[in-house]
Amino acid sequence: MRKVLDAVHNVRENHEEMFVASFIQKERRERALFLLRHPAKRHEFTAKLAHVRWLDERFVTHITGDTAHTVAELVALLKQNGASSTVWVISENRTIDGQQLPIEDAMTSIWGGNKGTVLSCVPGKLAFLRGEAMKTEYLLRHG
């Protein structure tokens, strides 16, 4: 059981640290990592996901309805960009936050919701962000 917990911890650290290093504005990275690492403060970071304020805009592409507008199309878009069958979830939705999920299940669980959520597909290279408002879906690509 300890090996499983260590493996989950390593996946979490890898995805979350690389997400922050690659996609969060440089001056906010230290604070973001502090918040993500502390369970009592984590919600302070995840609450910011709904409003997309801390992202480094150089690596953000808005996903329009012309590009993808269904769960299947969004999953296909992520896979075309290198996503595998699972993603790491960072979310305001505490029922899915901090979990590794199949990409289709993760996308389905956030579809139509109003909780800011990141699906980290390739640590530090590819992620998807859904904000709280309609049509706030972004592809995050680095390198």
N, C-alpha and C positions, 0 to 999 in steps of 0.2 A: 504493500500500500504506500509506503514511503517513497518508493521509486516513481510511482504514478503521480504522487503529489509534487515531487521534484520536477518531473517532466512537464506537468501543467504550469508550474511556476516558471520554468525556463522558457516555455512557449510564450507565456504572458510577458515576461520581461523582454524577450526578443522583439515581439511585435510592438509592444507599447513604447519601448525605448527607441526603436527604429522609426516608428511613426512620428514621435516627437522630434527626433533628430532631423528627419527629412521634410516634414510637412508643417511644423509649427514655427512661427516667426522666431528668429534667433533670440531676441530679447525676452521671449516668454518661455523658452524651453526649460530652464531650470525650475521655474514655478510649476509648469505643466507636469514635469516628472515628479516633483514633490507631491503634488495633489494626487496623481495616479497611483503612487506607491503607498499612500496612507489611506486605509479603508475608511476612516472617519472623515476624510477630506475629499475622497475620490469624486463624490457627487458635485463638488465645486467645479471640477474640470468637465465632467460629463454634461453638466448644465450649460456650459459654454458651447457645446457642439450644436445646439439648436440654432445658434445665431451666427455661426461661421466667422467668428471674429479673430481667432488666433492663427488662422492658416497663412502660410507663405503663398501668396497669390501666384507666384511664378510657376507653381506646380499644380494649379487647380484649373480644371476645365469643367464648365457648366454642362450638364447633360440635358439637352433639349428633348422635347417630345418627338422631334424628327429623328433623333439619334436612337432613343430607346424610351419606351413608355409602358412596358409591362415587366413583370418579374422575370419572365423568360428572356426578354430582350436585354434587360440589365445584366442578368447572369451571363448571357452570351457575350455581351460587351466586355465584361470583366475577364471572362475566359479567353477572349481574343487578345486581351492585353497581358495574359500570362497567369491569371488566377488559377489555382488548383481547385480541388473539390471541397476544401474546407477554408474557413476564414476565422480570424480572431475578432471578437465583437467588443467594442468599447461603446457603451450606450447609457443614455439617461434611463432607459428601460432596465430596471434592476433585475428583471427576470432573465434577461439574456446577457447582461453586462459581464465581461470577464470570462467568456466561454468561447471554446472552439466549436464551431457548428458547421454542418454541411452548408455550402454556399446557397443552395436553393432554400433551405429552411431558414437561414438567417435573413435572406432577402424577403421571403414571404412574411416573416415575423415583423419586419419594419415597414412593409408596403402599406401605404395609406395611413400610417401612424404620424404622430406629431412629436416624437421624441428624437432628439438629435442622436445619431448613431454613426459610428465608423465601422466598416467591415475592412479589416486589414487582410489583404489577399497575399501579398508578398512583402515581408517585413522591410519597411523603408523604401520600397519601390512602387508598390501599387496598393491603393485603397479606394474605397467608395465611401462617400459621406452623404447622409441624408439629414437635412435640417428639419426644423419643425413646420415650416410653411410649405404649402404645395409648390411643386416645381423647384425645390431646393435640393437638387441631386447633383453631386459632383464626382468626377473622376480625378483622383489624385495620383499623379505619376512623377517619379523622380528618377533621373538617370536613364 
